[in-house]
Amino acid sequence: MFARIGDYSYGLYIYGYAIQQTYAYLFPSHRIWWLNVAVSLPIAFVCATLSWHLIEKPALDNRKIAVRAVDNVVSLIGGRLKAAIPALRTPRFRTETRYRPAPLPAS
């Protein structure tokens, strides 16, 4: 049931602290902890809900498209860099070279 609704925990974490601190700043005479929680928690929950549905969920739904785009850009840039810089074409480690046996002497 909760997976269908959404994951608001990150939004509560991010927005809760800021809202609690704003409340404490704006109302210095009301520094009772339970009053701070009673006012801040509903506001933080609304912000977390909006953040999930408007920012986080759409970003997670489009992550395959974003990863594919980043991979395409990296491979394009990497290929051009290898063509432009000869040092990138040579293997850096001995394990990257292919083993080629020495030619047999002519008999």
Secondary structure, 3 states (H helix, E strand, C coil): CHHHHCCCHHHHHHHHHHHHHHHHHHCCCCCCHHHHHHHHHHHHHHHHHHHHHHHHHHHHHCHHHHHHHHHHHHHHHHHHHHHHCHHHCCCCCHHHCCCCCCCCCCC
